[in-house]
Amino acid sequence: MRRKFHLKSHLIIGLTIVILADSFIANDTGAQQAAKESRPEALVELLQLRHDVLEERWTAIQRRIEDGSLPQEHTYSARDELLKAKLELASTHQERRDLCKLRVVNLQSFEELIKSHVKSGEKPLDEQLLATAARLEVEIECLREGFRRTGE
């Protein structure tokens, strides 16, 4: 009789542990789900803030280039950073494709500018190679996104 009582009490304790564990996991999963749901909103907020800061930087660089206090070549990296931020916020496939193409065109222009500086002896060849590598990197990113190379 005593043994049956022991078995029942162990069974009740075991079931209680299972129920508590299940309840704990369910609550934990609920908390994790709430965190996941709020994370995208926080992420989008940060991405938008980054975009706004880079857009302000782009405007400031444009002003400095216009007044002659900054060389033209600084516009390309600032524009690429802004386009990359826009790409992170883009919601449609078409928008992403267009921004990807704009990034490639922007870096092709930069590459051409650096080539002309190398040709005239103003810049070393390694800067041209770095500009080419940057453009190729963006083309690779576009292909990974499923977009064709520009000009195809």
C-alpha positions in Angstrom: 0.0 0.0 0.0 2.8 2.3 0.9 4.5 1.5 -2.4 1.3 2.5 -4.3 1.2 5.8 -2.5 4.9 6.4 -3.3 4.2 5.7 -7.0 1.2 8.0 -7.0 3.1 10.8 -5.4 6.0 10.4 -7.8 3.5 10.4 -10.7 1.8 13.6 -9.4 5.1 15.3 -8.9 6.2 14.2 -12.3 3.1 15.5 -14.0 3.3 18.8 -12.0 6.9 19.2 -13.3 5.8 18.5 -16.9 2.9 20.9 -16.6 5.0 23.6 -15.1 7.8 23.1 -17.7 5.2 23.3 -20.5 3.8 26.4 -19.0 7.2 27.9 -18.6 8.1 27.0 -22.2 4.9 28.5 -23.5 5.5 31.7 -21.6 9.1 31.8 -22.8 8.0 31.2 -26.4 5.4 34.0 -26.0 8.1 36.4 -24.7 10.4 35.4 -27.6 7.6 35.9 -30.1 6.8 39.3 -28.7 10.5 40.2 -28.9 10.6 39.0 -32.6 7.5 41.0 -33.4 9.0 44.2 -31.9 12.4 43.6 -33.4 11.5 44.3 -37.0 9.9 47.6 -36.0 13.0 48.6 -34.0 15.2 47.5 -36.9 13.2 49.4 -39.5 13.3 52.5 -37.2 17.1 52.2 -37.0 17.5 51.6 -40.8 15.3 54.7 -41.4 17.4 56.8 -39.0 20.6 55.6 -40.7 19.1 56.5 -44.1 18.1 60.0 -42.9 21.6 60.6 -41.5 23.3 59.4 -44.7 20.9 61.6 -46.7 21.9 64.6 -44.6 25.5 63.7 -45.1 24.9 63.4 -48.9 23.4 66.9 -48.9 26.3 68.3 -46.9 28.9 66.8 -49.2 27.1 68.1 -52.3 27.2 71.6 -50.8 31.0 71.3 -50.1 31.6 70.0 -53.7 29.6 72.9 -55.1 31.6 75.5 -53.1 34.9 73.8 -54.1 36.0 72.8 -50.7 35.8 69.0 -51.4 36.9 67.1 -54.5 34.2 65.5 -56.7 35.3 62.0 -56.0 33.9 62.1 -52.5 30.4 62.2 -53.9 30.5 58.6 -55.1 31.1 56.9 -51.8 28.6 59.1 -50.1 26.0 58.3 -52.8 26.8 54.6 -52.6 26.2 54.6 -48.8 22.9 56.4 -49.3 21.8 54.1 -52.0 22.8 51.1 -49.8 20.6 52.5 -47.0 17.7 53.0 -49.4 18.2 49.4 -50.6 17.9 48.2 -47.0 14.6 50.0 -46.7 13.2 49.0 -50.2 10.1 46.9 -50.0 9.5 45.8 -53.6 11.5 43.7 -55.9 11.5 46.5 -58.6 12.6 49.1 -56.1 15.5 46.9 -55.0 16.5 46.2 -58.6 16.5 49.9 -59.5 18.6 50.8 -56.5 21.0 48.0 -57.2 21.5 49.3 -60.8 22.0 52.8 -59.5 24.7 51.6 -57.1 26.5 49.9 -60.0 26.2 52.9 -62.3 27.4 55.2 -59.5 30.5 53.0 -58.9 31.2 52.7 -62.6 31.3 56.5 -62.8 33.7 56.5 -59.8 35.8 53.9 -61.4 36.1 55.9 -64.6 37.0 59.1 -62.7 39.8 57.2 -60.9 41.0 55.7 -64.2 41.4 59.2 -65.6 43.3 60.2 -62.5 45.6 57.2 -62.8 46.1 57.9 -66.5 47.1 61.5 -65.7 49.5 60.3 -63.0 47.4 61.9 -60.1 46.5 58.6 -58.5 48.3 55.3 -58.2 47.0 52.2 -60.0 46.0 50.5 -56.7 43.3 53.1 -56.2 41.8 52.2 -59.6 42.0 48.5 -58.7 40.2 49.2 -55.5 37.5 51.2 -57.3 37.0 48.3 -59.7 36.8 45.8 -56.8 34.2 48.0 -55.1 32.1 48.0 -58.3 32.5 44.3 -58.8 31.4 43.7 -55.2 28.2 45.6 -55.8 27.6 43.7 -59.0 28.0 40.4 -57.1 25.5 41.6 -54.5 23.1 42.4 -57.2 23.5 38.9 -58.8 23.0 37.4 -55.4 19.7 39.3 -55.1 18.7 37.7 -58.4 19.2 40.7 -60.7 21.1 40.5 -64.0 24.2 42.5 -64.6 23.7 46.0 -65.9 24.0 46.1 -69.7 22.6 42.6 -70.2 
